[in-house]
Amino acid sequence: MIRKLLRSRKGATAIEYGLIAALIAVAAIAAMQGLGNQLTTTFSNVTANMKAS
């Protein structure tokens, strides 16, 4: 069954779409982690400045 899927055009197209979706997911996760670190730093600075006031 897997060999049929790999040989058929529809199977190849499905695999390609799956690989593209995986690549997009990895890029999105990396971007969100970077943004999360920046937000953590920003909120830490805000907290420190509020305590100092």
C-alpha positions in Angstrom: 0.0 0.0 0.0 2.8 2.5 0.9 4.6 1.6 -2.4 1.5 2.3 -4.3 1.1 5.6 -2.5 4.7 6.6 -3.3 4.4 5.6 -7.0 1.2 7.5 -7.6 1.1 11.2 -8.5 -1.4 11.9 -5.7 0.8 10.2 -3.1 3.8 12.2 -4.2 1.8 15.4 -4.1 0.5 14.6 -0.7 4.1 13.9 0.6 5.3 17.2 -0.9 2.5 19.2 0.8 3.3 17.4 4.0 7.0 18.4 3.8 6.0 22.0 3.0 3.7 22.1 6.0 6.4 20.7 8.2 8.9 23.3 7.0 6.4 26.1 7.7 5.6 24.7 11.1 9.3 24.7 12.0 9.8 28.2 10.8 6.8 29.4 12.8 7.9 27.7 16.0 11.4 29.3 15.7 9.9 32.7 15.1 7.5 32.4 18.0 10.3 31.3 20.4 12.3 34.4 19.4 9.3 36.6 20.0 8.6 34.9 23.3 12.1 35.7 24.5 11.8 39.3 23.5 8.4 39.6 25.3 9.9 38.1 28.5 12.6 40.6 28.4 10.2 43.5 27.8 7.9 42.4 30.7 10.8 41.9 33.0 12.0 45.5 32.3 8.5 46.9 32.8 8.2 45.0 36.2 11.6 46.3 37.3 10.8 49.9 36.4 7.4 49.7 38.1 9.1 48.4 41.3 11.6 51.2 41.1 9.0 53.9 40.9 
